[in-house]
């Protein structure tokens, strides 16, 4: 998969997780909110790895 499309998928994933995190937090589901936060951090790390890859 080309890098531009992969980066777009990571951004969409981060945005969807941000929405889910907000919904879980406002519903009082702290464990789910923390889980979505961890997934967002992972996706951001993967995005950074793809964006800075020079090969």
Biopython code that builds the backbone (N, CA, C, O; Angstrom):
import numpy as np
from Bio.PDB.StructureBuilder import StructureBuilder

atoms = [
    (1, "UNK", "N", (0.856, -1.174, 0.000)),
    (1, "UNK", "CA", (0.000, 0.000, 0.000)),
    (1, "UNK", "C", (0.900, 1.234, 0.000)),
    (1, "UNK", "O", (1.913, 1.277, 0.698)),
    (2, "UNK", "N", (0.523, 2.214, -0.776)),
    (2, "UNK", "CA", (1.363, 3.398, -0.854)),
    (2, "UNK", "C", (1.273, 4.218, 0.439)),
    (2, "UNK", "O", (0.270, 4.186, 1.152)),
    (3, "UNK", "N", (2.340, 4.940, 0.710)),
    (3, "UNK", "CA", (2.460, 5.657, 1.999)),
    (3, "UNK", "C", (1.376, 6.698, 2.201)),
    (3, "UNK", "O", (0.875, 6.855, 3.315)),
    (4, "UNK", "N", (1.004, 7.407, 1.160)),
    (4, "UNK", "CA", (0.003, 8.464, 1.301)),
    (4, "UNK", "C", (-1.341, 7.891, 1.747)),
    (4, "UNK", "O", (-2.004, 8.460, 2.614)),
    (5, "UNK", "N", (-1.735, 6.779, 1.162)),
    (5, "UNK", "CA", (-2.992, 6.144, 1.530)),
    (5, "UNK", "C", (-2.907, 5.565, 2.946)),
    (5, "UNK", "O", (-3.873, 5.631, 3.707)),
    (6, "UNK", "N", (-1.758, 5.003, 3.292)),
    (6, "UNK", "CA", (-1.567, 4.447, 4.627)),
    (6, "UNK", "C", (-1.627, 5.540, 5.688)),
    (6, "UNK", "O", (-2.234, 5.352, 6.742)),
    (7, "UNK", "N", (-1.000, 6.679, 5.413)),
    (7, "UNK", "CA", (-1.073, 7.801, 6.355)),
    (7, "UNK", "C", (-2.504, 8.286, 6.522)),
    (7, "UNK", "O", (-2.919, 8.618, 7.632)),
    (8, "UNK", "N", (-3.264, 8.332, 5.427)),
    (8, "UNK", "CA", (-4.663, 8.739, 5.500)),
    (8, "UNK", "C", (-5.462, 7.774, 6.386)),
    (8, "UNK", "O", (-6.288, 8.209, 7.189)),
    (9, "UNK", "N", (-5.221, 6.485, 6.241)),
    (9, "UNK", "CA", (-5.918, 5.508, 7.074)),
    (9, "UNK", "C", (-5.577, 5.677, 8.552)),
    (9, "UNK", "O", (-6.448, 5.529, 9.409)),
    (10, "UNK", "N", (-4.333, 5.982, 8.852)),
    (10, "UNK", "CA", (-3.955, 6.214, 10.249)),
    (10, "UNK", "C", (-4.644, 7.461, 10.795)),
    (10, "UNK", "O", (-5.089, 7.460, 11.943)),
    (11, "UNK", "N", (-4.740, 8.516, 10.002)),
    (11, "UNK", "CA", (-5.407, 9.737, 10.448)),
    (11, "UNK", "C", (-6.890, 9.472, 10.696)),
    (11, "UNK", "O", (-7.447, 9.941, 11.688)),
    (12, "UNK", "N", (-7.524, 8.729, 9.807)),
    (12, "UNK", "CA", (-8.934, 8.382, 9.994)),
    (12, "UNK", "C", (-9.107, 7.545, 11.255)),
    (12, "UNK", "O", (-10.049, 7.757, 12.019)),
    (13, "UNK", "N", (-8.206, 6.599, 11.475)),
    (13, "UNK", "CA", (-8.270, 5.777, 12.683)),
    (13, "UNK", "C", (-8.112, 6.597, 13.951)),
    (13, "UNK", "O", (-8.807, 6.365, 14.940)),
    (14, "UNK", "N", (-7.204, 7.550, 13.918)),
    (14, "UNK", "CA", (-7.003, 8.415, 15.081)),
    (14, "UNK", "C", (-8.247, 9.254, 15.334)),
    (14, "UNK", "O", (-8.664, 9.421, 16.480)),
    (15, "UNK", "N", (-8.842, 9.781, 14.266)),
    (15, "UNK", "CA", (-10.051, 10.601, 14.417)),
    (15, "UNK", "C", (-11.219, 9.782, 14.971)),
    (15, "UNK", "O", (-11.937, 10.248, 15.856)),
    (16, "UNK", "N", (-11.409, 8.580, 14.462)),
    (16, "UNK", "CA", (-12.491, 7.724, 14.958)),
    (16, "UNK", "C", (-12.271, 7.335, 16.420)),
    (16, "UNK", "O", (-13.222, 7.268, 17.199)),
    (17, "UNK", "N", (-11.021, 7.081, 16.785)),
    (17, "UNK", "CA", (-10.734, 6.759, 18.180)),
    (17, "UNK", "C", (-10.944, 7.967, 19.079)),
    (17, "UNK", "O", (-11.350, 7.815, 20.231)),
    (18, "UNK", "N", (-10.676, 9.160, 18.574)),
    (18, "UNK", "CA", (-10.924, 10.366, 19.371)),
    (18, "UNK", "C", (-12.417, 10.535, 19.636)),
    (18, "UNK", "O", (-12.816, 10.918, 20.735)),
    (19, "UNK", "N", (-13.237, 10.250, 18.632)),
    (19, "UNK", "CA", (-14.692, 10.317, 18.821)),
    (19, "UNK", "C", (-15.139, 9.272, 19.833)),
    (19, "UNK", "O", (-15.933, 9.566, 20.726)),
    (20, "UNK", "N", (-14.630, 8.049, 19.693)),
    (20, "UNK", "CA", (-15.004, 6.978, 20.619)),
    (20, "UNK", "C", (-14.522, 7.281, 22.038)),
    (20, "UNK", "O", (-15.222, 7.000, 23.011)),
    (21, "UNK", "N", (-13.326, 7.854, 22.148)),
    (21, "UNK", "CA", (-12.800, 8.218, 23.469)),
    (21, "UNK", "C", (-13.701, 9.254, 24.130)),
    (21, "UNK", "O", (-14.021, 9.140, 25.313)),
    (22, "UNK", "N", (-14.104, 10.252, 23.377)),
    (22, "UNK", "CA", (-14.980, 11.297, 23.915)),
    (22, "UNK", "C", (-16.324, 10.716, 24.352)),
    (22, "UNK", "O", (-16.838, 11.056, 25.417)),
    (23, "UNK", "N", (-16.885, 9.841, 23.522)),
    (23, "UNK", "CA", (-18.174, 9.230, 23.858)),
    (23, "UNK", "C", (-18.056, 8.365, 25.106)),
    (23, "UNK", "O", (-18.928, 8.404, 25.974)),
    (24, "UNK", "N", (-16.992, 7.592, 25.200)),
    (24, "UNK", "CA", (-16.798, 6.729, 26.368)),
    (24, "UNK", "C", (-16.579, 7.569, 27.624)),
    (24, "UNK", "O", (-17.111, 7.254, 28.689)),
    (25, "UNK", "N", (-15.803, 8.624, 27.496)),
    (25, "UNK", "CA", (-15.515, 9.475, 28.661)),
    (25, "UNK", "C", (-16.779, 10.160, 29.179)),
    (25, "UNK", "O", (-17.012, 10.215, 30.386)),
    (26, "UNK", "N", (-17.593, 10.681, 28.257)),
    (26, "UNK", "CA", (-18.807, 11.371, 28.686)),
    (26, "UNK", "C", (-19.839, 10.395, 29.251)),
    (26, "UNK", "O", (-20.695, 10.789, 30.044)),
    (27, "UNK", "N", (-19.764, 9.119, 28.847)),
    (27, "UNK", "CA", (-20.676, 8.109, 29.377)),
    (27, "UNK", "C", (-20.181, 7.557, 30.712)),
    (27, "UNK", "O", (-20.870, 6.761, 31.350)),
    (28, "UNK", "N", (-18.994, 7.975, 31.132)),
    (28, "UNK", "CA", (-18.454, 7.520, 32.403)),
    (28, "UNK", "C", (-17.708, 6.195, 32.323)),
    (28, "UNK", "O", (-17.379, 5.604, 33.352)),
    (29, "UNK", "N", (-17.443, 5.730, 31.116)),
    (29, "UNK", "CA", (-16.718, 4.466, 30.928)),
    (29, "UNK", "C", (-15.219, 4.757, 30.820)),
    (29, "UNK", "O", (-14.663, 4.865, 29.727)),
    (30, "UNK", "N", (-14.601, 4.876, 31.962)),
    (30, "UNK", "CA", (-13.193, 5.286, 32.010)),
    (30, "UNK", "C", (-12.274, 4.227, 31.403)),
    (30, "UNK", "O", (-11.316, 4.564, 30.707)),
    (31, "UNK", "N", (-12.556, 2.958, 31.660)),
    (31, "UNK", "CA", (-11.697, 1.893, 31.131)),
    (31, "UNK", "C", (-11.704, 1.890, 29.603)),
    (31, "UNK", "O", (-10.655, 1.735, 28.977)),
    (32, "UNK", "N", (-12.881, 2.060, 29.003)),
    (32, "UNK", "CA", (-12.950, 2.135, 27.546)),
    (32, "UNK", "C", (-12.222, 3.381, 27.036)),
    (32, "UNK", "O", (-11.525, 3.322, 26.023)),
    (33, "UNK", "N", (-12.381, 4.492, 27.726)),
    (33, "UNK", "CA", (-11.726, 5.731, 27.309)),
    (33, "UNK", "C", (-10.207, 5.572, 27.334)),
    (33, "UNK", "O", (-9.517, 6.026, 26.421)),
    (34, "UNK", "N", (-9.696, 4.935, 28.365)),
    (34, "UNK", "CA", (-8.246, 4.704, 28.457)),
    (34, "UNK", "C", (-7.787, 3.786, 27.325)),
    (34, "UNK", "O", (-6.729, 4.001, 26.733)),
    (35, "UNK", "N", (-8.580, 2.772, 27.032)),
    (35, "UNK", "CA", (-8.234, 1.855, 25.943)),
    (35, "UNK", "C", (-8.189, 2.590, 24.607)),
    (35, "UNK", "O", (-7.257, 2.398, 23.826)),
    (36, "UNK", "N", (-9.178, 3.422, 24.342)),
    (36, "UNK", "CA", (-9.163, 4.192, 23.100)),
    (36, "UNK", "C", (-7.984, 5.156, 23.072)),
    (36, "UNK", "O", (-7.424, 5.400, 22.003)),
    (37, "UNK", "N", (-7.600, 5.702, 24.201)),
    (37, "UNK", "CA", (-6.428, 6.574, 24.268)),
    (37, "UNK", "C", (-5.154, 5.829, 23.926)),
    (37, "UNK", "O", (-4.297, 6.351, 23.212)),
    (38, "UNK", "N", (-5.024, 4.609, 24.432)),
    (38, "UNK", "CA", (-3.838, 3.795, 24.131)),
    (38, "UNK", "C", (-3.784, 3.455, 22.645)),
    (38, "UNK", "O", (-2.717, 3.491, 22.034)),
    (39, "UNK", "N", (-4.933, 3.128, 22.070)),
    (39, "UNK", "CA", (-4.979, 2.834, 20.634)),
    (39, "UNK", "C", (-4.605, 4.071, 19.822)),
    (39, "UNK", "O", (-3.914, 3.961, 18.809)),
    (40, "UNK", "N", (-5.054, 5.244, 20.256)),
    (40, "UNK", "CA", (-4.692, 6.482, 19.563)),
    (40, "UNK", "C", (-3.185, 6.724, 19.605)),
    (40, "UNK", "O", (-2.590, 7.141, 18.611)),
    (41, "UNK", "N", (-2.578, 6.461, 20.751)),
    (41, "UNK", "CA", (-1.125, 6.629, 20.864)),
    (41, "UNK", "C", (-0.410, 5.671, 19.929)),
    (41, "UNK", "O", (0.559, 6.052, 19.273)),
    (42, "UNK", "N", (-0.878, 4.426, 19.860)),
    (42, "UNK", "CA", (-0.279, 3.438, 18.959)),
    (42, "UNK", "C", (-0.413, 3.873, 17.502)),
    (42, "UNK", "O", (0.551, 3.794, 16.740)),
    (43, "UNK", "N", (-1.598, 4.331, 17.114)),
    (43, "UNK", "CA", (-1.804, 4.771, 15.737)),
    (43, "UNK", "C", (-0.962, 5.993, 15.403)),
    (43, "UNK", "O", (-0.447, 6.108, 14.291)),
    (44, "UNK", "N", (-0.819, 6.897, 16.348)),
    (44, "UNK", "CA", (0.027, 8.075, 16.127)),
    (44, "UNK", "C", (1.490, 7.662, 15.957)),
    (44, "UNK", "O", (2.205, 8.229, 15.129)),
    (45, "UNK", "N", (1.929, 6.689, 16.729)),
    (45, "UNK", "CA", (3.300, 6.188, 16.593)),
    (45, "UNK", "C", (3.501, 5.538, 15.231)),
    (45, "UNK", "O", (4.519, 5.767, 14.578)),
    (46, "UNK", "N", (2.539, 4.729, 14.800)),
    (46, "UNK", "CA", (2.638, 4.097, 13.485)),
    (46, "UNK", "C", (2.614, 5.157, 12.366)),
    (46, "UNK", "O", (3.349, 5.041, 11.385)),
    (47, "UNK", "N", (1.775, 6.179, 12.519)),
    (47, "UNK", "CA", (1.733, 7.263, 11.541)),
    (47, "UNK", "C", (3.100, 7.934, 11.451)),
    (47, "UNK", "O", (3.609, 8.179, 10.357)),
    (48, "UNK", "N", (3.683, 8.225, 12.593)),
    (48, "UNK", "CA", (5.002, 8.867, 12.613)),
    (48, "UNK", "C", (6.048, 7.980, 11.937)),
    (48, "UNK", "O", (6.897, 8.470, 11.193)),
    (49, "UNK", "N", (5.982, 6.670, 12.201)),
    (49, "UNK", "CA", (6.942, 5.748, 11.577)),
    (49, "UNK", "C", (6.802, 5.722, 10.053)),
    (49, "UNK", "O", (7.803, 5.674, 9.338)),
    (50, "UNK", "N", (5.571, 5.753, 9.561)),
    (50, "UNK", "CA", (5.353, 5.752, 8.118)),
    (50, "UNK", "C", (5.755, 7.089, 7.498)),
    (50, "UNK", "O", (6.341, 7.134, 6.416)),
    (51, "UNK", "N", (5.432, 8.177, 8.200)),
    (51, "UNK", "CA", (5.717, 9.509, 7.679)),
    (51, "UNK", "C", (7.210, 9.805, 7.612)),
    (51, "UNK", "O", (7.655, 10.542, 6.732)),
    (52, "UNK", "N", (7.982, 9.244, 8.523)),
    (52, "UNK", "CA", (9.415, 9.547, 8.550)),
    (52, "UNK", "C", (10.264, 8.485, 7.851)),
    (52, "UNK", "O", (11.489, 8.602, 7.820)),
    (53, "UNK", "N", (9.643, 7.471, 7.300)),
    (53, "UNK", "CA", (10.387, 6.413, 6.596)),
    (53, "UNK", "C", (10.939, 6.971, 5.289)),
    (53, "UNK", "O", (10.187, 7.518, 4.483)),
    (54, "UNK", "N", (12.211, 6.840, 5.079)),
    (54, "UNK", "CA", (12.856, 7.410, 3.895)),
    (54, "UNK", "C", (13.150, 6.376, 2.806)),
    (54, "UNK", "O", (13.750, 6.724, 1.789)),
    (55, "UNK", "N", (12.750, 5.131, 2.988)),
    (55, "UNK", "CA", (13.084, 4.117, 1.971)),
    (55, "UNK", "C", (12.057, 4.031, 0.869)),
    (55, "UNK", "O", (12.205, 3.226, -0.051)),
]
sb = StructureBuilder()
sb.init_structure("model")
sb.init_model(0)
sb.init_chain("A")
sb.init_seg("    ")
for serial, (resi, resn, name, xyz) in enumerate(atoms, 1):
    if name == "N":
        sb.init_residue(resn, " ", resi, " ")
    sb.init_atom(name, np.array(xyz, "f"), 0.0, 1.0, " ", f" {name:<3s}", serial, name[0])
structure = sb.get_structure()
